[in-house]
Amino acid sequence: MDHFIPRTFIKDDKMWNLVLACPTCNLQKSDKLASVIFLEKLLDRNKRIVLLNKDAKDMEKYCDQNLRAVYYWAKFNGYDAIWKPKKIEYER
């Protein structure tokens, strides 16, 4: 598990900011922001969670615009190192 927006920026463990990550990616990302491409994926995922699970306590006050604003606020406040996963090739 990883905090999409670094926990060093927002001290929150809510579902809207948590993503699955392998240990290697989690360590490599550290307190960097993920590429904006992944922000869009997280926004889509969060919309599905809200639509499919209206009782999700962690999503009660969730708002797409707020997540987007926090992402860019973090970037503006020094979290400008952007992380992208390395391409992983699997043997067949």
C-alpha positions in Angstrom: 0.0 0.0 0.0 1.2 3.5 -0.8 -0.1 7.0 -0.2 -0.7 8.5 -3.6 -0.1 12.1 -2.3 2.8 11.6 0.1 1.9 11.1 3.7 4.6 13.7 4.5 2.4 16.3 2.8 -1.0 15.2 4.1 -1.2 13.1 7.2 -4.2 11.1 6.1 -4.8 7.4 5.7 -8.1 7.6 3.9 -9.0 5.3 1.0 -9.2 8.1 -1.5 -5.4 8.6 -1.1 -4.3 4.9 -0.9 -3.1 2.7 -3.8 -1.7 -0.7 -4.1 2.0 -0.8 -4.7 4.6 -3.5 -4.7 7.4 -3.0 -2.1 9.9 -2.0 -4.8 7.7 0.7 -6.3 6.7 1.9 -2.8 10.3 2.4 -1.9 11.2 4.0 -5.2 8.3 6.4 -5.0 9.0 7.4 -1.4 7.7 10.9 -0.9 7.5 11.8 -4.6 4.3 12.6 -6.4 3.2 10.1 -9.0 2.9 11.3 -12.6 -0.3 13.1 -13.4 -1.3 10.1 -15.6 -1.7 8.2 -12.3 -3.7 11.0 -10.8 -6.3 10.6 -13.6 -6.4 6.8 -12.9 -6.9 7.4 -9.2 -9.7 9.9 -9.9 -11.4 7.2 -12.1 -10.9 4.6 -9.4 -12.3 6.8 -6.7 -15.4 7.6 -8.8 -16.1 3.8 -9.1 -15.7 3.3 -5.4 -18.1 6.1 -4.6 -20.6 4.8 -7.2 -20.4 1.2 -6.2 -20.1 1.6 -2.4 -22.1 4.5 -1.2 -21.5 3.5 2.5 -17.7 3.7 2.2 -16.9 5.8 5.4 -13.5 6.9 4.0 -15.2 8.4 1.0 -18.0 10.4 2.7 -16.4 13.8 2.0 -14.4 12.8 -1.0 -14.4 15.3 -4.0 -12.5 14.9 -7.3 -11.7 18.6 -7.4 -10.2 18.5 -3.9 -7.9 15.6 -4.7 -6.8 17.4 -7.9 -6.2 20.6 -5.9 -4.2 18.8 -3.2 -2.1 17.1 -5.9 -1.2 20.5 -7.5 -0.8 22.2 -4.1 1.7 19.5 -3.1 3.6 20.1 -6.4 3.6 23.9 -5.7 4.9 23.3 -2.2 8.1 21.4 -3.2 6.9 18.0 -4.1 8.0 18.5 -7.6 10.0 15.3 -8.1 7.7 13.2 -10.2 7.8 9.4 -10.0 7.0 7.0 -12.8 7.3 3.2 -12.5 10.0 1.5 -14.5 8.7 -0.7 -17.2 8.5 -4.2 -16.0 8.9 -7.0 -18.5 7.7 -10.5 -17.5 9.0 -13.7 -18.9 6.5 -15.8 -20.7 
